[in-house]
Amino acid sequence: MTTRVVTAHLPKELAEKLDGLADQLDRPRGWLVKEAVEAYVGLAEERRRETLAALEEVDSGRVVEHAEVEAWAAGLGQAKKPKARSKRAD
């Protein structure tokens, strides 16, 4: 795998935390930065895919009306009445 050097300026406190974590994990600082960037890029890509999928659903008319959402939200936290159990014959 070929690599490329990327330079970033970090706030001093964040750089110190990075150094401390590198010491704790016995890993080079560059390895931690690579791991963090990979994780962030992966999350950003997933967020983008999910957003595009949601927009496709909206475009195809698969939506929930606002009033339905409000009614659902209003019922959150309210205790439901337990269903009556039928007696079983032994």
Buried (B, 14 or more C-beta within 10 A) or exposed (E): EEEEEEEEEEEEEEEEEBEEEBEEEEEEEEEBBEEEEEEEEEEEEEEEEEEEEEEEEEEEEEEEEEEEEEEEEEEEEEEEEEEEEEEEEE
